[in-house]
């Protein structure tokens, strides 16, 4: 099944990347929260992927 928080973080980042300009701030905030929650409960490999997702998130703002 995998790490549920990790999967949620990935989903929220994808949603932020495709969000409309009107929804962007809210979507980014939700994605950042999900990334933060997932990071504490993830493996080293997942943490590396979460850091990459964070960088992708930073680029859309």
C-alpha positions in Angstrom: 0.0 0.0 0.0 2.8 2.4 0.7 3.0 5.5 2.8 -0.4 7.1 2.7 0.9 10.6 3.7 3.5 10.4 0.9 0.8 9.5 -1.6 -1.4 12.4 -0.4 1.5 14.8 -0.7 2.1 13.8 -4.2 -1.6 14.2 -5.0 -1.7 17.7 -3.5 1.4 18.8 -5.4 -0.1 17.6 -8.6 -3.3 19.5 -7.8 -1.3 22.7 -7.1 0.6 22.3 -10.4 -2.7 22.2 -12.3 -4.6 24.8 -10.2 -6.1 27.8 -11.7 -4.6 31.2 -10.8 -7.5 31.9 -8.5 -7.0 28.7 -6.5 -3.2 28.6 -6.6 -2.5 30.1 -3.1 -4.8 27.6 -1.4 -3.6 24.7 -3.4 0.1 25.5 -2.7 -0.7 25.9 1.0 -2.4 22.5 1.1 0.5 20.9 -0.8 3.1 22.4 1.6 1.1 21.1 4.6 0.9 17.6 3.1 4.6 17.6 2.3 5.5 18.6 5.8 3.3 15.9 7.3 4.6 13.2 5.0 8.3 14.2 5.6 8.3 13.2 9.2 6.9 9.8 8.5 8.9 8.8 5.4 11.9 6.8 4.5 15.2 8.4 3.3 14.2 7.6 -0.3 10.8 9.1 0.2 12.3 12.2 1.8 14.4 12.7 -1.3 11.3 12.5 -3.5 9.5 14.9 -1.2 12.3 17.4 -1.4 12.0 17.2 -5.2 8.3 17.8 -5.0 8.9 20.8 -2.8 11.3 22.2 -5.4 8.6 21.7 -8.1 6.1 23.5 -5.9 8.5 26.4 -5.4 8.8 26.8 -9.1 5.1 27.3 -9.7 4.9 30.3 -7.3 
